[in-house]
C-alpha cells in the first residue's frame, strides 16, 4: 500500500482551540479518503503557538532554530498541507502569516494545500478568498477549490434536506478532503531524493545583484 505524508498547521491560540478542531477534522476526513484509494497516510500536526518565539526570532535574525527548521522541513516536503487560521481583524492571524513569511517562497511550489479558517461570525468567511488563497497562490502552491470556514454556529449545524446537508460544515469538510486526497494520492514530494549539488534558494555566487550592482537590501 502506498504511503503519503500530510502536514497540518494550526494557528489557534487557545487550548482547546476551534481552529485545531477544524484542522483535525479536515485531516481525519482526508486520511479516510486516501485510505479508500489504497493510500496510507502519516499525519504530522503542528500548533504554531508552540513555535511563536522561534518564528519571531527567525524574523529578527534571519536564522531558524533547530526545532523550527525541523518543522519547516516537515511542512515543505509533505505530500499535502492543511493550513487553518483564526480570523483576526478580517484576515489571517499575524502568527500564521509570519510562519509562511519565514519559509522560502519557492518551497511550497506545486504542493497541494487545503485552507481553512475559524471565526465567531460567518461575516469573515470571505477572508479565505481575499487573504489566504492569494498568499498560497503567490507561494505557487496548488490550493484545492473548496476552502472550509467554520463560524461558531457551524459547529451545531445539523442535516435537514439535501440542500441543507450540502451547506453544513461536515459536508464542506468532506468535499474539501476529497479534493485534497485526489492530489495527495498522486504526489511524490515526500519521496523525492534531494539533489546534493542544488544551490540554496537565493544563493548568488557573484555577490552582486541581477543588474551587476550590489545586492539589494531589505
C-alpha positions as CSV (number, residue, x, y, z in Angstrom):
1,X,0.0,0.0,0.0
2,X,1.3,3.4,-0.9
3,X,2.1,5.9,1.8
4,X,1.9,9.7,1.8
5,X,2.7,12.4,4.3
6,X,0.1,15.1,5.3
7,X,1.3,18.2,7.2
8,X,-1.3,20.1,9.3
9,X,-0.6,23.6,10.5
10,X,-3.0,25.2,13.1
11,X,-2.6,28.8,14.2
12,X,-5.1,28.6,17.0
13,X,-4.0,30.4,20.1
14,X,-6.3,29.0,22.8
15,X,-6.3,25.5,24.2
16,X,-8.6,23.8,23.3
17,X,-9.0,25.6,20.0
18,X,-11.8,25.5,17.4
19,X,-9.0,26.2,14.8
20,X,-7.2,23.0,15.9
21,X,-10.6,21.1,16.0
22,X,-11.3,22.1,12.4
23,X,-7.7,21.2,11.3
24,X,-8.1,17.7,12.9
25,X,-11.5,17.1,11.3
26,X,-10.0,18.1,7.9
27,X,-7.1,15.8,8.4
28,X,-9.2,12.8,9.5
29,X,-11.5,13.2,6.5
30,X,-8.6,13.4,4.2
31,X,-7.0,10.3,5.7
32,X,-10.2,8.3,5.3
33,X,-10.5,9.4,1.6
34,X,-6.9,8.4,1.0
35,X,-7.4,5.0,2.7
36,X,-10.4,4.4,0.4
37,X,-7.9,4.9,-2.5
38,X,-5.5,2.4,-1.1
39,X,-3.1,5.0,0.4
40,X,-1.9,5.1,3.9
41,X,-1.1,8.5,5.4
42,X,1.3,9.7,8.0
43,X,0.0,12.9,9.6
44,X,2.3,15.4,11.2
45,X,0.5,18.2,13.1
46,X,2.0,21.5,14.3
47,X,0.5,24.1,16.6
48,X,2.0,27.4,15.7
49,X,1.5,28.7,19.2
50,X,4.3,26.3,20.3
51,X,6.7,27.9,17.8
52,X,5.8,31.5,18.2
53,X,9.1,32.6,19.8
54,X,11.1,30.6,17.2
55,X,9.2,32.2,14.4
56,X,9.8,35.7,15.8
57,X,13.5,35.1,16.4
58,X,13.8,33.9,12.8
59,X,12.2,37.1,11.5
60,X,14.6,39.2,13.6
61,X,17.8,37.3,13.0
62,X,17.2,35.5,9.7
63,X,18.1,32.1,11.2
64,X,15.7,29.3,12.1
65,X,16.2,27.4,15.4
66,X,16.7,23.6,15.0
67,X,13.2,22.9,16.1
68,X,11.7,25.4,13.6
69,X,14.0,24.0,10.9
70,X,12.6,20.5,11.6
71,X,9.0,21.9,11.4
72,X,9.7,23.8,8.1
73,X,11.3,20.7,6.6
74,X,8.3,18.5,7.6
75,X,5.8,21.1,6.2
76,X,7.6,21.8,2.9
77,X,8.3,18.2,2.0
78,X,4.9,16.8,2.8
79,X,2.7,15.5,0.0
80,X,-0.1,17.7,1.1
81,X,-0.7,20.6,3.6
82,X,-3.8,21.6,5.6
83,X,-3.4,25.1,6.9
84,X,-6.0,26.6,9.3
85,X,-6.0,30.0,10.9
86,X,-8.4,32.0,13.1
87,X,-9.6,35.3,11.5
88,X,-8.4,38.4,13.3
89,X,-9.4,41.9,12.1
90,X,-10.8,40.4,8.8
91,X,-7.7,38.4,7.9
92,X,-5.4,35.6,8.9
93,X,-3.6,35.8,12.3
94,X,-0.2,37.5,12.4
95,X,1.4,34.3,13.7
96,X,0.0,32.3,10.7
97,X,1.4,34.9,8.2
98,X,4.7,35.2,10.0
99,X,5.3,31.4,9.7
100,X,4.7,31.5,6.0
101,X,6.9,34.6,5.7
102,X,10.0,32.8,7.1
103,X,9.9,29.8,4.8
104,X,11.5,30.1,1.3
105,X,8.9,31.4,-1.1
106,X,9.6,28.5,-3.5
107,X,9.4,25.7,-1.0
108,X,5.6,25.1,-1.5
109,X,5.7,25.0,-5.3
110,X,3.1,22.5,-6.6
111,X,2.2,21.4,-3.1
112,X,-1.5,20.5,-2.7
113,X,-3.0,22.8,0.1
114,X,-6.4,22.8,1.8
115,X,-7.1,26.1,3.5
116,X,-9.4,26.6,6.4
117,X,-10.4,29.3,8.9
118,X,-12.5,29.9,12.0
119,X,-14.2,33.0,13.4
120,X,-17.0,34.0,15.6
121,X,-19.2,35.1,12.8
122,X,-19.8,34.0,9.2
123,X,-19.2,37.6,8.0
124,X,-15.4,36.8,7.9
125,X,-15.8,33.8,5.6
126,X,-14.5,35.8,2.5
127,X,-11.1,36.1,4.2
128,X,-10.3,32.7,2.8
129,X,-10.6,34.0,-0.8
130,X,-9.1,37.5,-0.4
131,X,-6.3,36.7,2.1
132,X,-5.4,33.0,2.3
133,X,-5.9,31.9,-1.2
134,X,-3.8,34.7,-2.8
135,X,-1.0,34.1,-0.3
136,X,-0.7,30.4,-1.2
137,X,-1.1,31.2,-4.9
138,X,1.9,33.6,-4.6
139,X,3.8,30.7,-3.0
140,X,3.0,28.6,-6.1
141,X,1.0,26.0,-4.1
142,X,-2.0,24.2,-5.6
143,X,-4.9,25.3,-3.5
144,X,-7.9,22.9,-3.7
145,X,-11.2,24.6,-4.9
146,X,-13.1,24.1,-1.7
147,X,-12.0,26.1,1.3
148,X,-13.6,25.5,4.7
149,X,-14.7,28.2,7.0
150,X,-16.3,27.5,10.4
151,X,-18.2,30.1,12.4
152,X,-19.3,29.5,15.9
153,X,-22.8,28.5,14.8
154,X,-21.5,26.0,12.3
155,X,-20.4,23.5,15.0
156,X,-24.0,22.9,15.9
157,X,-25.4,22.8,12.3
158,X,-27.5,19.7,11.6
159,X,-28.6,18.0,8.4
160,X,-32.0,18.6,7.0
161,X,-32.9,18.2,3.3
162,X,-30.3,17.7,0.6
163,X,-29.6,21.5,0.2
164,X,-29.2,21.7,4.0
165,X,-26.7,18.8,4.1
166,X,-24.6,20.3,1.3
167,X,-24.4,23.6,3.3
168,X,-23.3,22.0,6.6
169,X,-19.8,22.1,7.9
170,X,-19.4,18.3,7.8
171,X,-20.4,18.3,4.1
172,X,-17.9,21.1,3.3
173,X,-15.2,19.2,5.1
174,X,-15.9,16.0,3.2
175,X,-15.9,17.8,-0.2
176,X,-12.6,19.6,0.5
177,X,-11.0,16.4,1.9
178,X,-11.9,14.6,-1.3
179,X,-10.3,17.3,-3.4
180,X,-7.1,17.3,-1.3
181,X,-6.9,13.5,-1.2
182,X,-7.0,13.2,-5.0
183,X,-4.0,15.5,-5.3
184,X,-2.1,13.9,-2.4
185,X,-2.5,10.4,-3.8
186,X,-0.6,11.3,-7.0
187,X,2.1,13.4,-5.2
188,X,5.7,12.2,-4.8
189,X,7.0,15.2,-2.7
190,X,7.8,13.1,0.4
191,X,9.7,10.5,-1.5
192,X,11.9,12.8,-3.7
193,X,15.6,12.4,-3.3
194,X,17.1,15.9,-2.8
195,X,19.9,17.0,-5.2
196,X,23.1,17.3,-3.1
197,X,24.5,19.8,-5.5
198,X,21.5,22.1,-5.6
199,X,22.3,25.6,-4.5
200,X,20.4,27.1,-1.6
201,X,17.5,29.4,-2.6
202,X,18.6,32.9,-3.1
203,X,22.3,32.0,-3.5
204,X,24.2,34.4,-5.7
205,X,27.8,33.3,-6.4
206,X,28.9,36.7,-7.7
207,X,27.8,38.5,-4.6
208,X,26.1,41.1,-6.9
209,X,22.5,41.8,-7.8
210,X,21.0,40.8,-11.1
211,X,22.0,44.1,-12.7
212,X,25.6,43.8,-11.7
213,X,25.4,46.2,-8.8
214,X,25.5,45.4,-5.1
215,X,22.7,43.0,-3.9
216,X,19.5,44.7,-2.8
217,X,18.9,45.1,1.0
218,X,15.6,44.9,2.7
